[in-house]
């Protein structure tokens, strides 16, 4: 079901050529006596879904690209190897990069024995992915489907840390957040923003700390890392990503990325990240 665009997606930079969809739907039919409906769809061009809700829980992940979801005051970035669990009834909007294959698994709430307190990053292990892809097979008989679902429930776990960015939603600094969402390469510093907004450096610093738990510089760096994940997953070179995000030199970008992700962008782009390497939230 589509909902009004109350998530402020207009300030969230949209890639050129993005196909905008009114909302997403769940598969038709009840999987009874099972609990999971799994499907996938290829996206040759970047796509965006307007804010919407589902009556089922949803686990979504991608291959060959990146998913970015906007949920209330948070942005979740979902690179390869991760998924995003969305509880039934949660309003969310999303985007996928071009050439991504989007995978969805919908869970009937009353027949799902696992739960998470809210939107949650999930580790998509090879085992979990193979089980969910198996459930997408139309020739799977009822008994095999029930057995497969039981293993899914056993291995479905939250990632060690969540790939989420808190948006300030504070009138004192909303203009800064909106400008950086529109252009993460914006390199204006505290003093320039303070002069432009007619406030002190200390006010901006305090507002970011109170709203996000991060300093202005840390928040901008985290936002750039989210954008870098999308660009790298779409096949961009480290040099190009560094340039697009406004870094003066690739080594500066690599160091900043590693501070947040605990791995270099080159290794992440090659899918050589071990399961215990997660970004801080």
LUMFI-396566 format. One record per atom (N, C-alpha, C): x, y, z; residue in one letter. Coordinates in steps of 0.1 Angstrom, whole numbers, padded with zeros to 4 digits, always signed. Example, Ala and Ser with C-alpha at 12.3 -4.5 7.8 and 13.67 -1.06 7.14 Angstrom:
BEGIN
+0132-0057+0078a/+0123-0045+0078a/+0132-0033+0078a/+0128-0022+0071s/+0137-0011+0071s/+0129+0000+0079s/
END
This chain:
BEGIN
+0008-0012+0000x/+0000+0000+0000x/+0009+0012+0000x/+0006+0022-0009x/+0014+0034-0010x/+0009+0044+0001x/+0018+0052+0006x/+0015+0062+0016x/+0020+0075+0012x/+0015+0086+0018x/+0020+0099+0014x/+0035+0100+0016x/+0042+0108+0008x/+0056+0109+0009x/+0059+0119+0021x/+0059+0113+0033x/+0062+0120+0045x/+0076+0118+0049x/+0084+0111+0041x/+0098+0108+0045x/+0108+0118+0039x/+0103+0128+0032x/+0113+0138+0027x/+0122+0133+0016x/+0117+0124+0008x/+0126+0118-0002x/+0131+0129-0013x/+0124+0140-0013x/+0128+0150-0023x/+0142+0156-0020x/+0147+0154-0007x/+0160+0159-0003x/+0171+0148-0004x/+0166+0136-0009x/+0175+0125-0010x/+0179+0123-0024x/+0192+0125-0027x/+0196+0126-0041x/+0192+0114-0049x/+0187+0117-0061x/+0182+0107-0070x/+0191+0106-0082x/+0196+0094-0085x/+0205+0092-0097x/+0198+0095-0110x/+0205+0101-0119x/+0199+0103-0132x/+0193+0090-0139x/+0181+0091-0145x/+0176+0080-0151x/+0168+0071-0142x/+0166+0074-0130x/+0159+0066-0120x/+0145+0064-0124x/+0140+0052-0124x/+0125+0049-0127x/+0118+0050-0113x/+0108+0059-0112x/+0101+0061-0100x/+0088+0053-0100x/+0086+0044-0090x/+0074+0036-0089x/+0065+0041-0078x/+0052+0039-0079x/+0043+0044-0069x/+0045+0037-0056x/+0048+0024-0056x/+0050+0016-0044x/+0052+0002-0048x/+0055-0006-0038x/+0057-0021-0040x/+0045-0029-0035x/+0044-0041-0041x/+0033-0049-0036x/+0038-0062-0031x/+0030-0070-0024x/+0034-0083-0019x/+0029-0093-0029x/+0034-0105-0030x/+0029-0115-0039x/+0015-0118-0036x/+0007-0122-0046x/-0007-0126-0045x/-0007-0140-0039x/-0016-0142-0029x/-0018-0156-0024x/-0012-0158-0011x/-0018-0167-0003x/-0014-0171+0010x/-0005-0183+0009x/+0007-0183+0015x/+0016-0195+0013x/+0012-0206+0023x/+0000-0205+0030x/-0004-0215+0039x/-0002-0230+0034x/+0003-0239+0042x/+0006-0238+0056x/+0020-0232+0059x/+0027-0228+0049x/+0040-0221+0050x/+0039-0207+0055x/+0050-0201+0056x/+0050-0187+0061x/+0058-0177+0052x/+0065-0182+0042x/+0074-0173+0034x/+0071-0174+0019x/+0070-0162+0013x/+0069-0161-0001x/+0082-0154-0006x/+0089-0160-0015x/+0102-0155-0019x/+0102-0152-0034x/+0108-0141-0039x/+0108-0137-0053x/+0120-0128-0056x/+0123-0126-0068x/+0134-0117-0072x/+0130-0110-0085x/+0137-0099-0088x/+0135-0091-0099x/+0147-0083-0103x/+0150-0083-0116x/+0162-0076-0121x/+0158-0062-0124x/+0168-0052-0122x/+0166-0038-0124x/+0177-0033-0133x/+0175-0032-0146x/+0186-0027-0155x/+0189-0013-0153x/+0179-0005-0148x/+0182+0009-0145x/+0179+0011-0130x/+0184+0023-0125x/+0181+0026-0111x/+0166+0027-0109x/+0161+0023-0097x/+0147+0024-0094x/+0144+0029-0080x/+0133+0036-0079x/+0129+0041-0066x/+0114+0037-0063x/+0111+0034-0051x/+0098+0031-0047x/+0093+0042-0037x/+0081+0047-0039x/+0076+0057-0030x/+0073+0051-0017x/+0072+0059-0006x/+0069+0053+0007x/+0056+0044+0007x/+0057+0033+0013x/+0046+0023+0013x/+0047+0014+0025x/+0038+0005+0027x/+0038-0004+0038x/+0034-0018+0032x/+0037-0029+0040x/+0033-0042+0037x/+0025-0048+0049x/+0016-0057+0046x/+0009-0064+0057x/+0018-0076+0062x/+0028-0079+0055x/+0038-0090+0059x/+0051-0084+0063x/+0059-0091+0071x/+0073-0088+0073x/+0080-0089+0060x/+0090-0081+0057x/+0098-0082+0045x/+0113-0083+0048x/+0120-0092+0041x/+0134-0093+0041x/+0139-0090+0027x/+0146-0079+0024x/+0150-0076+0011x/+0165-0075+0010x/+0171-0080-0001x/+0185-0079-0003x/+0188-0078-0018x/+0200-0075-0021x/+0204-0073-0036x/+0217-0080-0039x/+0218-0083-0052x/+0230-0087-0058x/+0234-0078-0070x/+0247-0075-0071x/+0251-0067-0082x/+0247-0052-0081x/+0245-0048-0069x/+0242-0034-0067x/+0239-0031-0052x/+0232-0020-0049x/+0230-0016-0035x/+0215-0011-0034x/+0209-0014-0023x/+0196-0009-0019x/+0198+0001-0008x/+0191+0012-0009x/+0191+0023+0001x/+0176+0025+0005x/+0174+0024+0018x/+0160+0025+0023x/+0159+0037+0032x/+0148+0044+0031x/+0145+0056+0040x/+0134+0052+0049x/+0136+0052+0062x/+0126+0048+0072x/+0126+0058+0083x/+0115+0066+0084x/+0114+0076+0094x/+0127+0085+0093x/+0134+0086+0104x/+0146+0095+0104x/+0159+0088+0102x/+0158+0076+0096x/+0170+0069+0093x/+0172+0065+0078x/+0184+0064+0074x/+0187+0058+0061x/+0195+0045+0063x/+0190+0035+0057x/+0197+0022+0057x/+0203+0019+0044x/+0216+0016+0044x/+0223+0012+0031x/+0225-0003+0032x/+0221-0010+0021x/+0222-0025+0021x/+0230-0030+0010x/+0243-0031+0012x/+0252-0036+0001x/+0252-0051+0000x/+0258-0057-0010x/+0259-0071-0011x/+0264-0078+0002x/+0257-0089+0006x/+0261-0096+0018x/+0252-0092+0030x/+0244-0082+0028x/+0235-0078+0039x/+0220-0077+0033x/+0211-0078+0042x/+0197-0076+0039x/+0191-0067+0049x/+0178-0063+0046x/+0171-0054+0055x/+0158-0060+0059x/+0155-0062+0072x/+0143-0067+0077x/+0133-0056+0080x/+0122-0056+0074x/+0112-0045+0076x/+0099-0052+0082x/+0096-0049+0095x/+0084-0054+0101x/+0072-0050+0094x/+0062-0058+0095x/+0049-0055+0089x/+0044-0041+0094x/+0039-0033+0085x/+0033-0020+0089x/+0043-0009+0089x/+0056-0011+0087x/+0066+0000+0088x/+0066+0007+0074x/+0064+0020+0075x/+0064+0028+0063x/+0079+0030+0058x/+0081+0027+0045x/+0095+0028+0040x/+0095+0032+0025x/+0105+0038+0021x/+0108+0041+0007x/+0121+0035+0004x/+0124+0032-0009x/+0137+0026-0012x/+0142+0029-0026x/+0154+0026-0028x/+0161+0028-0041x/+0171+0016-0043x/+0172+0012-0056x/+0182+0003-0059x/+0190+0009-0071x/+0203+0006-0071x/+0212+0010-0082x/+0210+0002-0094x/+0214+0008-0106x/+0212+0001-0118x/+0219-0012-0119x/+0213-0022-0126x/+0219-0035-0128x/+0218-0044-0115x/+0211-0040-0105x/+0209-0048-0093x/+0198-0058-0095x/+0200-0070-0089x/+0189-0079-0088x/+0183-0079-0074x/+0171-0075-0073x/+0164-0073-0060x/+0157-0086-0056x/+0160-0091-0044x/+0154-0103-0038x/+0145-0099-0026x/+0133-0105-0026x/+0124-0102-0016x/+0119-0115-0009x/+0118-0115+0004x/+0111-0126+0010x/+0101-0120+0020x/+0088-0124+0018x/+0077-0119+0027x/+0073-0130+0037x/+0072-0126+0049x/+0069-0135+0060x/+0055-0132+0066x/+0047-0142+0067x/+0034-0141+0073x/+0036-0139+0088x/+0032-0128+0094x/+0035-0125+0108x/+0031-0136+0118x/+0018-0141+0116x/+0013-0150+0126x/+0020-0164+0125x/+0027-0166+0114x/+0034-0179+0112x/+0049-0178+0112x/+0054-0167+0117x/+0068-0164+0117x/+0073-0164+0132x/+0081-0174+0136x/+0085-0175+0150x/+0097-0166+0154x/+0102-0158+0145x/+0113-0149+0148x/+0108-0135+0146x/+0114-0126+0154x/+0110-0112+0153x/+0122-0103+0156x/+0121-0091+0151x/+0131-0080+0154x/+0124-0068+0158x/+0130-0060+0167x/+0122-0048+0173x/+0119-0037+0163x/+0125-0037+0151x/+0123-0027+0142x/+0131-0030+0129x/+0132-0020+0120x/+0140-0023+0108x/+0154-0027+0112x/+0159-0038+0107x/+0172-0044+0111x/+0180-0049+0100x/+0193-0046+0100x/+0202-0052+0090x/+0205-0066+0093x/+0204-0075+0083x/+0205-0089+0085x/+0217-0094+0077x/+0225-0103+0082x/+0236-0109+0075x/+0230-0119+0065x/+0232-0117+0052x/+0228-0127+0042x/+0239-0137+0040x/+0240-0147+0047x/+0250-0158+0046x/+0247-0166+0033x/+0257-0173+0027x/+0254-0181+0016x/+0243-0192+0019x/+0242-0197+0031x/+0232-0207+0035x/+0218-0200+0035x/+0217-0189+0041x/+0204-0182+0042x/+0199-0178+0028x/+0208-0173+0020x/+0204-0169+0006x/+0200-0182-0002x/+0207-0192-0001x/+0203-0204-0009x/+0190-0210-0004x/+0187-0209+0009x/+0174-0214+0014x/+0162-0205+0008x/+0164-0192+0009x/+0154-0183+0004x/+0152-0184-0011x/+0163-0186-0019x/+0161-0188-0033x/+0154-0201-0036x/+0157-0211-0028x/+0150-0224-0029x/+0135-0222-0027x/+0131-0214-0018x/+0117-0211-0016x/+0110-0204-0027x/+0118-0198-0036x/+0112-0191-0048x/+0109-0201-0059x/+0113-0214-0057x/+0110-0224-0068x/+0095-0228-0068x/+0089-0227-0079x/+0075-0231-0080x/+0072-0245-0079x/+0082-0254-0081x/+0080-0268-0081x/+0083-0274-0067x/+0086-0266-0057x/+0089-0271-0044x/+0076-0276-0037x/+0076-0289-0033x/+0064-0294-0027x/+0062-0289-0013x/+0050-0291-0007x/+0046-0285+0006x/+0055-0290+0017x/+0059-0303+0018x/+0067-0308+0028x/+0081-0302+0028x/+0087-0301+0015x/+0100-0295+0014x/+0100-0281+0017x/+0089-0274+0014x/+0088-0259+0017x/+0088-0257+0032x/+0081-0265+0039x/+0080-0264+0054x/+0093-0267+0060x/+0100-0277+0056x/+0114-0280+0061x/+0123-0269+0058x/+0123-0263+0046x/+0132-0252+0043x/+0130-0240+0051x/+0117-0237+0053x/+0113-0225+0062x/+0119-0227+0076x/+0118-0239+0081x/+0123-0242+0095x/+0137-0238+0096x/+0145-0242+0086x/+0160-0239+0086x/+0162-0223+0085x/+0154-0217+0077x/+0155-0202+0075x/+0153-0196+0089x/+0143-0200+0097x/+0140-0194+0110x/+0152-0197+0119x/+0159-0208+0118x/+0170-0211+0126x/+0183-0203+0123x/+0185-0199+0111x/+0197-0192+0107x/+0195-0177+0105x/+0183-0172+0106x/+0180-0158+0104x/+0185-0150+0116x/+0195-0141+0114x/+0200-0134+0125x/+0204-0119+0121x/+0203-0110+0131x/+0207-0096+0128x/+0222-0095+0126x/+0226-0086+0118x/+0240-0083+0116x/+0246-0078+0129x/+0258-0080+0131x/+0265-0076+0144x/+0263-0061+0147x/+0264-0053+0136x/+0261-0038+0137x/+0253-0034+0125x/+0245-0023+0127x/+0235-0019+0118x/+0241-0008+0109x/+0238-0009+0096x/+0243+0000+0086x/+0232+0011+0084x/+0231+0020+0094x/+0221+0030+0094x/+0227+0043+0098x/+0221+0054+0092x/+0225+0067+0094x/+0213+0075+0099x/+0214+0081+0111x/+0203+0089+0117x/+0203+0103+0111x/+0192+0107+0106x/+0190+0121+0101x/+0187+0130+0113x/+0192+0142+0113x/+0190+0151+0125x/+0176+0154+0128x/+0168+0159+0118x/+0155+0164+0121x/+0155+0174+0132x/+0163+0184+0131x/+0165+0195+0140x/+0165+0208+0132x/+0156+0217+0135x/+0155+0229+0127x/+0168+0237+0127x/+0177+0236+0137x/+0189+0243+0137x/+0199+0238+0126x/+0198+0226+0122x/+0208+0220+0113x/+0201+0213+0101x/+0188+0214+0100x/+0181+0207+0088x/+0187+0212+0075x/+0190+0224+0073x/+0195+0229+0061x/+0208+0223+0057x/+0217+0220+0067x/+0229+0213+0065x/+0227+0199+0060x/+0218+0192+0067x/+0216+0178+0064x/+0210+0177+0050x/+0201+0186+0046x/+0194+0186+0033x/+0205+0188+0022x/+0214+0198+0025x/+0224+0201+0015x/+0233+0189+0012x/+0237+0182+0023x/+0246+0171+0022x/+0239+0159+0016x/+0226+0157+0019x/+0219+0146+0013x/+0218+0148-0002x/+0216+0161-0006x/+0216+0164-0021x/+0230+0163-0027x/+0240+0166-0020x/+0254+0166-0025x/+0264+0163-0014x/+0266+0150-0012x/+0276+0146-0002x/+0290+0152-0003x/+0293+0157-0015x/+0306+0162-0017x/+0307+0177-0012x/+0296+0183-0008x/+0296+0196-0003x/+0307+0197+0009x/+0317+0205+0007x/+0328+0206+0017x/+0328+0218+0026x/+0317+0225+0026x/+0316+0236+0035x/+0318+0232+0050x/+0326+0239+0057x/+0329+0235+0071x/+0320+0242+0081x/+0323+0239+0094x/+0315+0245+0105x/+0314+0260+0104x/+0325+0267+0102x/+0325+0281+0102x/+0316+0287+0091x/+0317+0281+0079x/+0309+0286+0068x/+0294+0284+0070x/+0291+0272+0076x/+0277+0269+0078x/+0272+0278+0089x/+0280+0281+0100x/+0276+0290+0110x/+0273+0304+0105x/+0281+0309+0096x/+0279+0322+0091x/+0267+0322+0082x/+0265+0312+0074x/+0253+0311+0065x/+0240+0311+0073x/+0240+0303+0084x/+0228+0301+0092x/+0226+0311+0103x/+0236+0319+0106x/+0235+0329+0116x/+0236+0324+0130x/+0243+0313+0132x/+0245+0307+0145x/+0259+0305+0148x/+0263+0300+0160x/+0277+0297+0163x/+0281+0283+0159x/+0294+0281+0158x/+0300+0268+0156x/+0295+0258+0166x/+0295+0263+0179x/+0291+0255+0190x/+0277+0250+0189x/+0268+0259+0184x/+0254+0255+0183x/+0252+0243+0173x/+0259+0244+0162x/+0259+0234+0152x/+0264+0221+0157x/+0276+0222+0164x/+0282+0210+0170x/+0273+0203+0180x/+0267+0211+0189x/+0258+0206+0199x/+0245+0200+0193x/+0240+0206+0182x/+0228+0201+0176x/+0230+0187+0170x/+0242+0186+0163x/+0245+0173+0157x/+0247+0162+0167x/+0253+0166+0178x/+0256+0156+0189x/+0242+0152+0195x/+0234+0161+0198x/+0221+0158+0204x/+0212+0150+0195x/+0212+0153+0182x/+0203+0147+0172x/+0208+0133+0167x/+0221+0132+0166x/+0226+0120+0159x/+0236+0112+0167x/+0242+0118+0178x/+0253+0112+0185x/+0266+0113+0179x/+0267+0121+0168x/+0279+0123+0160x/+0282+0137+0159x/+0295+0141+0157x/+0298+0155+0154x/+0294+0157+0140x/+0295+0170+0136x/+0292+0174+0122x/+0301+0166+0113x/+0314+0166+0115x/+0324+0160+0106x/+0321+0145+0106x/+0318+0138+0117x/+0316+0124+0117x/+0303+0121+0109x/+0293+0129+0111x/+0280+0126+0104x/+0282+0128+0089x/+0289+0138+0085x/+0292+0140+0070x/+0300+0128+0065x/+0309+0123+0073x/+0318+0112+0068x/+0309+0100+0067x/+0300+0097+0077x/+0291+0086+0076x/+0282+0086+0064x/+0277+0098+0061x/+0268+0099+0050x/+0276+0096+0037x/+0288+0101+0036x/+0297+0098+0024x/+0299+0083+0023x/+0301+0077+0034x/+0304+0062+0033x/+0291+0055+0028x/+0279+0059+0032x/+0267+0053+0027x/+0266+0055+0011x/+0270+0067+0007x/+0270+0069-0008x/+0281+0061-0015x/+0292+0060-0008x/+0303+0052-0014x/+0299+0038-0015x/+0292+0032-0006x/+0288+0018-0007x/+0279+0016-0019x/+0270+0026-0022x/+0262+0024-0034x/+0270+0025-0047x/+0280+0035-0047x/+0288+0037-0059x/+0297+0025-0061x/+0303+0020-0051x/+0312+0008-0052x/+0305-0004-0056x/+0293-0006-0051x/+0285-0018-0054x/+0280-0018-0068x/+0279-0005-0074x/+0275-0004-0088x/+0287-0005-0097x/+0299-0007-0092x/+0310-0010-0101x/+0320+0002-0102x/+0317+0013-0095x/+0326+0025-0096x/+0340+0022-0091x/+0350+0028-0097x/+0364+0027-0092x/+0366+0036-0080x/+0375+0032-0071x/+0378+0039-0059x/+0382+0054-0062x/+0390+0056-0073x/+0393+0070-0076x/+0381+0078-0080x/+0372+0072-0088x/+0360+0079-0092x/+0351+0082-0080x/+0350+0073-0071x/+0342+0075-0059x/+0348+0086-0050x/+0361+0086-0049x/+0368+0096-0041x/+0365+0110-0047x/+0366+0111-0060x/+0363+0124-0067x/+0349+0128-0065x/+0339+0119-0067x/+0325+0123-0066x/+0321+0127-0052x/+0328+0122-0042x/+0324+0125-0028x/+0333+0137-0023x/+0341+0143-0031x/+0347+0155-0027x/+0360+0154-0020x/+0366+0142-0020x/+0379+0140-0013x/+0390+0146-0021x/+0400+0152-0015x/+0411+0158-0022x/+0421+0147-0028x/+0421+0135-0022x/+0430+0125-0027x/+0424+0111-0023x/+0425+0101-0032x/+0420+0088-0029x/+0424+0082-0015x/+0436+0085-0011x/+0441+0080+0002x/+0433+0085+0013x/+0429+0098+0012x/+0420+0104+0022x/+0407+0097+0023x/+0401+0094+0011x/+0389+0087+0011x/+0390+0073+0017x/+0401+0066+0013x/+0403+0052+0018x/+0404+0052+0033x/+0411+0061+0038x/+0413+0062+0053x/+0400+0065+0060x/+0392+0074+0054x/+0379+0077+0060x/+0369+0065+0059x/+0369+0059+0048x/+0360+0047+0046x/+0364+0036+0056x/+0377+0034+0057x/+0382+0023+0066x/+0378+0026+0081x/+0379+0038+0085x/+0375+0042+0099x/+0361+0037+0102x/+0352+0039+0092x/+0338+0035+0094x/+0335+0020+0092x/+0340+0015+0080x/+0337+0002+0076x/+0346-0009+0081x/+0358-0005+0086x/+0368-0014+0092x/+0374-0023+0081x/+0373-0018+0068x/+0379-0025+0057x/+0381-0014+0046x/+0390-0017+0037x/+0392-0007+0026x/+0381-0008+0016x/+0378+0003+0008x/+0368+0002-0002x/+0371-0008-0013x/+0384-0010-0016x/+0388-0019-0026x/+0384-0033-0023x/+0387-0037-0010x/+0384-0051-0006x/+0369-0053-0006x/+0361-0043-0001x/+0347-0044-0001x/+0341-0046-0015x/+0346-0038-0024x/+0341-0039-0038x/+0344-0052-0044x/+0354-0059-0039x/+0357-0073-0045x/+0350-0084-0037x/+0341-0080-0027x/+0334-0089-0019x/+0343-0099-0011x/+0354-0093-0006x/+0363-0101+0002x/+0362-0097+0016x/+0351-0092+0021x/+0349-0089+0035x/+0344-0101+0042x/+0351-0104+0053x/+0347-0115+0061x/+0334-0112+0069x/+0327-0122+0075x/+0314-0120+0081x/+0315-0111+0094x/+0327-0110+0100x/+0329-0102+0112x/+0332-0088+0110x/+0332-0083+0097x/+0336-0069+0095x/+0323-0061+0092x/+0319-0053+0101x/+0306-0046+0099x/+0309-0031+0102x/+0301-0022+0096x/+0303-0008+0099x/+0297-0004+0112x/+0301+0007+0118x/+0295+0012+0130x/+0282+0019+0125x/+0272+0020+0134x/+0260+0027+0131x/+0261+0041+0133x/
END
